[in-house]
Amino acid sequence: MGEKTAPGPQEQRFAAYIEGLAEAAGHADRQLPLKNYCTGLLLPGERKSVEPMAARLAGDNVRRMHQSLHHLVADAPWNDEAVLDRSLDFVIPAMLRRDPVVAWVVDDTGFPKKGRESVGVARQYCGQVGKQDNCRVAVSLSVTTEKASMPVAYRLYLPQSWMEDRQRRKKTGVPDSIQFQTKAEIALDQIRRARERGIPQGVVLADAGYGNDTGFRAELTKLQMAYVVGIQSSTTVWKPGEEPKSPPPRKDNIGRPRKLLQRNAKNQPVSVKDLALSLPAEAWKKVTWRQGVKQKLQSRFATLRVRPAHRDYWRSEPHPEEWLLIEWPSAESEPTKYWLSTLPADTALVELVHMGKHRWIIERDYQELKQELGLGHYEGRGWRGFHHHATLCIAAYGFLVAERSRFSPSAQVGNLGLPTPELPPDYRPRGSPRSPRAA
């Protein structure tokens, strides 16, 4: 038998990294299973649920490995935030060695799922299929630099129907402390915790699912966090230079002074779409925001300083001015995207466009998390297992993010040189009784 080769520098860094994650999980009995689970997520293989990972990790004793991994992810009461925090202690400094933080990106990701017994499953919009479908949805917060990004928070969204179903909550182990929250409320909690934790701040980016929520935008302003968020074309604003009127004094000054802002037939807000369509041709400027795979990405944009109009008739003073950014590609018959932003009034158009389009960077994260690390592959039904599996997927992915930051963002570091045992010849995963599942 030949001598074992000494582990290379990357393998040594990986060993130290998962050692830290294992310590964060607490009890000593969890440490080896956690290391095995993270290793299994990074090994080649199409399916990253417990059973096929166990077969790859321990072909000579699949059943024992399966029990160990299953207990770790489905039953063991370790703290997801503590493990993810330990990961971030390693990954964020590695990212910052190359570039400063640019943005915090709020997003949600959907996982098609049949049945109704798995935690959080309901008929709702699923981005993965682009329509309403039976799925579960998780809200995430990612920290990004110009070239790298990393999820720093991840939580399942529970629809109202789940909140009202005590039996399903109990069966899937939803903690009593979890009450109904909108996706925007979950995101705000994640943002507050990231701030408390001291993660370097960036501009908050989000799509219209969050940007349409006036309360979400107002809370970010209260937290003194600038944002660039998508809005729907029907959102109403006051044209530049216009605003709701202060109420006239009461006759004879009798009674309490009027405070609420007023509108009249000649003084009304407009939808951002109508405002965009009214702009002259010279308002639209061609902007290039980044290099795509084949060519530079560019489009036509216009910007205006406007005041949001949402329910300002219940306010005593107008909403502050913000940027309205509009995209109208030359090949389209009407504008396609709209953003509101609280970046400073002297911000250049190219910078507004750059930030509006920067959300793309997290698409790679979720493509790899889903396709390579099996983010959506967990087959259990419980709250704890869903979050434990996701936490370990993100933590394992974090090592790849840190390694890319050591070299270059496009570096191919997916193959860590981890030994890849062959599947046992008699391995028969559930659902495939006649032939072994391909690795």
C-alpha positions as CSV (number, residue, x, y, z in Angstrom):
1,M,0.0,0.0,0.0
2,G,1.3,3.5,-0.9
3,E,1.7,6.2,1.6
4,K,-1.1,8.7,2.0
5,T,-0.2,12.1,0.4
6,A,-0.2,15.0,2.8
7,P,-3.2,17.3,2.5
8,G,-2.7,20.3,0.4
9,P,-3.2,23.9,1.6
10,Q,-6.8,24.1,0.4
11,E,-7.7,20.8,2.2
12,Q,-6.0,22.1,5.4
13,R,-8.0,25.4,5.2
14,F,-11.2,23.3,4.7
15,A,-10.4,21.1,7.7
16,A,-9.9,24.2,9.9
17,Y,-13.0,25.8,8.5
18,I,-15.4,22.9,9.3
19,E,-13.7,22.4,12.6
20,G,-14.9,25.8,13.5
21,L,-18.4,25.1,12.3
22,A,-18.5,21.9,14.3
23,E,-17.4,23.7,17.5
24,A,-20.2,26.2,17.0
25,A,-22.7,23.3,16.9
26,G,-22.0,22.7,20.5
27,H,-22.2,19.1,21.8
28,A,-19.2,16.9,20.9
29,D,-21.4,14.2,19.5
30,R,-22.5,16.6,16.7
31,Q,-19.0,17.5,15.5
32,L,-18.1,14.5,13.4
33,P,-21.6,14.3,11.8
34,L,-21.5,18.0,11.0
35,K,-18.1,17.6,9.3
36,N,-19.4,14.6,7.3
37,Y,-22.5,16.5,6.3
38,C,-20.6,19.5,5.0
39,T,-18.1,17.3,3.2
40,G,-21.0,15.4,1.6
41,L,-22.6,18.6,0.3
42,L,-19.3,19.5,-1.4
43,L,-18.6,16.0,-2.9
44,P,-19.6,15.5,-6.6
45,G,-23.1,14.0,-7.0
46,E,-26.5,15.1,-8.3
47,R,-28.5,14.6,-5.1
48,K,-27.6,16.0,-1.8
49,S,-30.3,14.6,0.4
50,V,-29.2,12.5,3.4
51,E,-29.5,9.0,1.8
52,P,-27.2,9.5,-1.3
53,M,-24.7,11.6,0.8
54,A,-24.5,8.7,3.3
55,A,-23.8,6.3,0.4
56,R,-21.0,8.5,-0.9
57,L,-19.4,9.1,2.5
58,A,-19.6,5.5,3.8
59,G,-20.2,2.9,1.1
60,D,-19.3,0.2,3.6
61,N,-21.8,1.2,6.2
62,V,-24.5,3.4,4.6
63,R,-27.1,2.7,7.2
64,R,-25.0,3.9,10.1
65,M,-23.9,7.0,8.3
66,H,-27.5,7.7,7.2
67,Q,-28.7,7.6,10.8
68,S,-25.8,9.9,11.9
69,L,-26.5,12.5,9.3
70,H,-30.3,12.3,9.7
71,H,-30.1,12.8,13.4
72,L,-27.8,15.8,13.0
73,V,-30.0,17.6,10.6
74,A,-33.5,16.5,11.6
75,D,-33.3,16.2,15.4
76,A,-30.2,17.7,17.0
77,P,-31.0,21.0,18.7
78,W,-28.0,23.1,17.6
79,N,-28.4,26.8,16.8
80,D,-28.5,27.7,13.1
81,E,-27.5,31.3,13.7
82,A,-24.4,30.3,15.8
83,V,-23.1,28.0,13.0
84,L,-23.8,30.5,10.3
85,D,-22.1,33.2,12.4
86,R,-19.0,31.1,12.7
87,S,-19.0,30.7,8.9
88,L,-19.3,34.4,8.4
89,D,-16.4,35.1,10.8
90,F,-14.3,33.3,8.2
91,V,-16.0,34.3,4.9
92,I,-16.7,38.0,5.3
93,P,-13.0,39.0,6.1
94,A,-12.0,36.9,3.1
95,M,-14.4,38.8,0.9
96,L,-13.2,42.2,2.3
97,R,-9.6,41.4,1.5
98,R,-10.4,42.2,-2.2
99,D,-13.2,44.8,-2.1
100,P,-15.4,46.7,0.4
101,V,-19.1,45.8,0.9
102,V,-21.3,47.4,-1.7
103,A,-24.8,46.2,-0.9
104,W,-27.1,44.1,1.2
105,V,-29.5,42.2,-1.0
106,V,-32.9,41.1,0.2
107,D,-34.5,38.2,-1.8
108,D,-36.6,35.1,-1.5
109,T,-36.2,31.8,-3.2
110,G,-38.9,29.2,-3.9
111,F,-38.8,25.4,-3.9
112,P,-41.6,23.5,-5.7
113,K,-42.9,20.9,-3.3
114,K,-45.9,18.5,-3.6
115,G,-48.4,17.7,-0.8
116,R,-49.2,19.9,2.2
117,E,-47.5,18.2,5.1
118,S,-43.9,19.6,4.6
119,V,-43.4,22.7,6.7
120,G,-44.3,26.0,4.9
121,V,-45.7,24.3,1.7
122,A,-48.6,26.3,0.2
123,R,-49.9,27.5,-3.1
124,Q,-48.0,30.7,-3.6
125,Y,-45.7,32.5,-6.1
126,C,-42.6,30.4,-6.9
127,G,-39.8,32.2,-8.6
128,Q,-38.2,28.9,-9.8
129,V,-41.2,28.2,-12.0
130,G,-42.3,31.8,-12.5
131,K,-45.9,31.3,-11.4
132,Q,-48.2,30.3,-8.6
133,D,-47.5,26.8,-7.6
134,N,-47.3,24.4,-4.6
135,C,-44.0,25.4,-3.0
136,R,-42.2,26.8,0.0
137,V,-40.4,30.1,0.1
138,A,-37.4,31.3,2.2
139,V,-36.4,34.9,2.7
140,S,-32.7,35.7,2.7
141,L,-30.2,38.5,3.2
142,S,-26.9,38.5,1.3
143,V,-23.9,40.7,1.7
144,T,-22.1,41.7,-1.5
145,T,-19.0,43.3,-2.8
146,E,-18.4,44.1,-6.4
147,K,-17.3,40.6,-7.2
148,A,-18.5,38.3,-4.4
149,S,-21.7,37.7,-2.3
150,M,-22.7,35.5,0.6
151,P,-26.0,34.8,2.3
152,V,-25.9,35.9,5.9
153,A,-29.5,35.1,7.0
154,Y,-32.1,32.6,5.8
155,R,-35.6,31.8,7.1
156,L,-38.6,30.0,5.9
157,Y,-41.7,32.1,5.2
158,L,-44.8,30.6,6.8
159,P,-48.1,31.7,5.1
160,Q,-51.1,32.7,7.2
161,S,-52.7,29.3,6.5
162,W,-49.9,27.6,8.4
163,M,-50.1,30.0,11.3
164,E,-53.8,29.1,11.8
165,D,-53.2,25.3,11.6
166,R,-52.0,24.2,15.0
167,Q,-52.0,20.6,14.1
168,R,-49.6,21.1,11.2
169,R,-47.4,23.5,13.2
170,K,-47.1,20.9,16.0
171,K,-46.4,18.0,13.6
172,T,-43.6,19.9,11.8
173,G,-42.1,21.3,14.9
174,V,-42.7,25.0,14.2
175,P,-41.6,26.8,17.4
176,D,-44.3,28.6,19.4
177,S,-42.3,31.8,19.2
178,I,-42.8,31.9,15.4
179,Q,-45.7,34.2,14.6
180,F,-47.0,35.4,11.2
181,Q,-44.7,37.8,9.5
182,T,-44.7,39.2,6.0
183,K,-41.6,38.5,3.9
184,A,-40.7,42.2,4.3
185,E,-41.0,41.9,8.1
186,I,-38.7,38.8,8.1
187,A,-36.2,40.7,5.9
188,L,-36.2,43.7,8.3
189,D,-35.5,41.3,11.3
190,Q,-32.6,39.9,9.3
191,I,-31.3,43.4,8.5
192,R,-31.5,44.5,12.2
193,R,-29.6,41.4,13.3
194,A,-26.9,41.8,10.7
195,R,-26.4,45.4,11.9
196,E,-26.3,44.4,15.5
197,R,-23.7,41.7,14.6
198,G,-21.5,44.4,13.0
199,I,-21.5,43.2,9.4
200,P,-20.2,46.1,7.3
201,Q,-23.2,47.9,5.8
202,G,-24.1,48.5,2.2
203,V,-27.0,49.9,0.2
204,V,-30.1,47.7,0.6
205,L,-31.3,46.2,-2.7
206,A,-34.6,44.4,-3.2
207,D,-37.2,43.7,-5.9
208,A,-40.7,45.1,-6.1
209,G,-42.0,42.4,-3.8
210,Y,-40.3,44.4,-1.0
211,G,-40.0,47.8,-2.6
212,N,-43.8,48.1,-3.0
213,D,-44.1,47.9,0.8
214,T,-44.0,51.6,2.0
215,G,-43.5,50.3,5.6
216,F,-40.4,48.4,4.5
217,R,-38.9,51.5,2.9
218,A,-39.8,53.7,5.8
219,E,-38.1,51.4,8.3
220,L,-34.9,51.3,6.3
221,T,-34.9,55.1,6.3
222,K,-35.5,55.0,10.1
223,L,-32.5,52.7,10.3
224,Q,-30.5,55.2,8.2
225,M,-29.9,52.7,5.5
226,A,-30.0,53.9,1.9
227,Y,-31.9,51.7,-0.6
228,V,-32.5,51.0,-4.3
229,V,-35.7,48.9,-4.5
230,G,-37.9,47.9,-7.3
231,I,-41.5,49.2,-7.5
232,Q,-44.5,48.4,-9.7
233,S,-45.5,50.6,-12.6
234,S,-48.8,51.5,-10.8
235,T,-46.9,53.1,-7.8
236,T,-48.0,56.8,-7.5
237,V,-45.7,59.7,-7.0
238,W,-45.8,63.5,-7.2
239,K,-44.2,65.0,-10.3
240,P,-40.9,66.8,-9.7
241,G,-41.6,70.1,-8.0
242,E,-45.1,69.1,-7.0
243,E,-46.5,67.9,-3.6
244,P,-49.8,67.7,-1.7
245,K,-51.1,70.9,-0.3
246,S,-51.2,71.9,3.3
247,P,-54.7,72.3,4.6
248,P,-56.2,75.9,4.7
249,P,-56.9,77.3,8.2
250,R,-60.4,76.8,9.6
251,K,-62.8,79.8,9.3
252,D,-62.7,82.1,12.2
253,N,-59.9,79.8,13.6
254,I,-62.5,77.8,15.5
255,G,-61.7,74.2,16.4
256,R,-58.4,72.3,16.1
257,P,-56.1,73.4,13.3
258,R,-56.2,71.1,10.3
259,K,-53.0,69.1,9.8
260,L,-53.6,66.4,7.2
261,L,-52.3,67.1,3.6
262,Q,-54.9,67.6,0.9
263,R,-55.3,66.9,-2.8
264,N,-57.7,68.4,-5.3
265,A,-58.7,68.0,-8.9
266,K,-55.7,70.0,-10.1
267,N,-53.3,68.6,-7.6
268,Q,-53.0,64.8,-7.9
269,P,-50.1,62.3,-8.0
270,V,-49.5,60.1,-11.0
271,S,-48.4,56.6,-11.6
272,V,-44.7,56.1,-12.3
273,K,-45.7,54.6,-15.7
274,D,-47.7,57.6,-16.7
275,L,-44.9,59.9,-15.6
276,A,-42.3,57.8,-17.6
277,L,-44.5,57.9,-20.7
278,S,-44.7,61.7,-20.5
279,L,-41.0,62.3,-20.5
280,P,-39.4,63.9,-23.6
281,A,-37.0,61.8,-25.7
282,E,-33.9,63.7,-24.4
283,A,-34.7,62.5,-20.9
284,W,-33.5,59.0,-21.8
285,K,-29.8,58.2,-21.6
286,K,-28.0,55.0,-22.7
287,V,-26.1,53.5,-19.8
288,T,-23.7,50.4,-19.7
289,W,-23.6,48.8,-16.3
290,R,-21.4,45.7,-16.6
291,Q,-19.8,43.3,-19.0
292,G,-22.0,40.3,-19.8
293,V,-21.0,36.9,-21.0
294,K,-20.9,37.9,-24.7
295,Q,-21.3,41.7,-24.7
296,K,-21.6,44.8,-22.5
297,L,-25.1,45.1,-20.8
298,Q,-26.7,48.4,-21.6
299,S,-30.1,50.0,-21.8
300,R,-31.9,53.4,-21.7
301,F,-32.7,55.0,-18.4
302,A,-34.2,58.2,-17.0
303,T,-34.1,59.6,-13.4
304,L,-36.3,62.1,-11.6
305,R,-36.5,63.5,-8.1
306,V,-40.1,62.7,-6.9
307,R,-42.1,62.3,-3.7
308,P,-43.9,59.0,-3.1
309,A,-47.6,59.6,-2.7
310,H,-48.7,56.5,-0.7
311,R,-51.4,57.6,1.7
312,D,-49.9,61.0,2.3
313,Y,-53.4,62.3,2.9
314,W,-53.0,60.7,6.3
315,R,-49.8,62.6,6.9
316,S,-49.1,66.2,8.1
317,E,-46.1,66.6,5.8
318,P,-45.1,65.1,2.4
319,H,-42.8,62.1,2.0
320,P,-39.2,63.2,1.4
321,E,-37.9,63.4,-2.1
322,E,-36.3,60.3,-3.6
323,W,-34.8,59.1,-6.8
324,L,-37.1,57.5,-9.3
325,L,-35.1,55.4,-11.8
326,I,-36.8,54.1,-14.9
327,E,-35.6,51.6,-17.5
328,W,-37.0,51.7,-21.1
329,P,-35.0,49.4,-23.5
330,S,-35.1,50.8,-27.0
331,A,-36.6,47.6,-28.4
332,E,-39.6,47.8,-26.0
333,S,-42.9,49.6,-26.5
334,E,-43.0,50.9,-22.9
335,P,-40.8,51.1,-19.8
336,T,-40.0,47.8,-18.2
337,K,-38.6,48.5,-14.7
338,Y,-38.9,51.1,-12.0
339,W,-36.9,51.8,-8.8
340,L,-37.1,54.2,-5.9
341,S,-33.9,55.1,-4.1
342,T,-32.7,57.2,-1.2
343,L,-29.1,57.5,-2.5
344,P,-27.9,61.1,-2.2
345,A,-29.4,63.8,-4.4
346,D,-26.1,64.2,-6.2
347,T,-25.7,60.6,-7.2
348,A,-24.8,60.1,-10.9
349,L,-27.2,58.2,-13.2
350,V,-24.6,55.5,-13.9
351,E,-24.2,54.8,-10.1
352,L,-28.0,54.6,-9.7
353,V,-28.2,52.1,-12.6
354,H,-25.2,50.1,-11.3
355,M,-26.9,49.7,-7.9
356,G,-30.3,49.0,-9.4
357,K,-28.7,46.2,-11.4
358,H,-26.3,44.8,-8.8
359,R,-28.9,42.4,-7.4
360,W,-27.9,40.0,-10.2
361,I,-24.8,39.0,-8.3
362,I,-26.7,36.7,-5.9
363,E,-28.2,34.7,-8.8
364,R,-24.9,32.8,-8.9
365,D,-25.2,32.0,-5.2
366,Y,-28.6,30.4,-5.5
367,Q,-27.8,28.7,-8.7
368,E,-24.8,27.0,-7.1
369,L,-26.6,26.4,-3.8
370,K,-29.5,24.7,-5.6
371,Q,-27.6,22.8,-8.3
372,E,-24.3,22.0,-6.7
373,L,-24.9,22.0,-2.9
374,G,-28.5,20.7,-2.9
375,L,-30.2,23.6,-1.1
376,G,-33.6,22.3,-2.1
377,H,-32.9,18.6,-1.7
378,Y,-33.8,18.1,1.9
379,E,-36.6,15.5,2.0
380,G,-37.7,15.9,5.7
381,R,-40.9,17.8,6.6
382,G,-39.9,19.6,9.8
383,W,-39.0,23.2,10.6
384,R,-35.7,22.2,12.3
385,G,-34.5,20.0,9.5
386,F,-35.3,22.6,6.8
387,H,-33.2,25.2,8.5
388,H,-30.4,22.9,9.6
389,H,-29.9,21.6,6.0
390,A,-30.0,25.2,4.6
391,T,-27.6,26.5,7.2
392,L,-25.1,23.7,6.4
393,C,-25.5,24.2,2.6
394,I,-24.8,28.0,3.0
395,A,-21.9,27.3,5.4
396,A,-20.3,24.8,3.0
397,Y,-20.8,27.3,0.1
398,G,-19.2,29.9,2.2
399,F,-15.9,28.0,2.0
400,L,-16.1,28.2,-1.8
401,V,-16.8,32.0,-1.6
402,A,-13.8,32.5,0.7
403,E,-11.5,30.4,-1.6
404,R,-12.6,32.4,-4.7
405,S,-11.8,35.6,-2.7
406,R,-8.3,34.2,-2.1
407,F,-7.7,33.8,-5.8
408,S,-10.2,35.3,-8.2
409,P,-14.0,35.4,-8.3
410,S,-14.0,33.2,-11.4
411,A,-11.6,30.6,-10.0
412,Q,-12.8,27.1,-10.2
413,V,-12.5,25.9,-6.7
414,G,-15.5,23.5,-6.5
415,N,-13.2,20.4,-6.5
416,L,-11.5,20.5,-3.1
417,G,-9.6,17.3,-3.8
418,L,-11.9,15.5,-1.3
419,P,-11.8,11.7,-1.6
420,T,-14.9,10.5,-3.4
421,P,-15.8,6.9,-2.5
422,E,-17.6,4.9,-5.1
423,L,-21.2,4.0,-4.4
424,P,-21.5,0.4,-3.2
425,P,-22.6,-1.9,-6.1
426,D,-25.8,-3.0,-4.2
427,Y,-26.9,0.5,-3.3
428,R,-30.6,1.0,-4.1
429,P,-31.9,4.5,-3.2
430,R,-35.6,4.8,-2.4
431,G,-37.7,5.1,-5.6
432,S,-35.1,3.3,-7.8
433,P,-35.5,-0.4,-7.0
434,R,-34.0,-1.7,-10.2
435,S,-30.9,0.4,-10.7
436,P,-28.4,2.2,-8.6
437,R,-28.6,6.0,-8.7
438,A,-25.8,7.5,-10.7
439,A,-23.4,9.6,-8.7
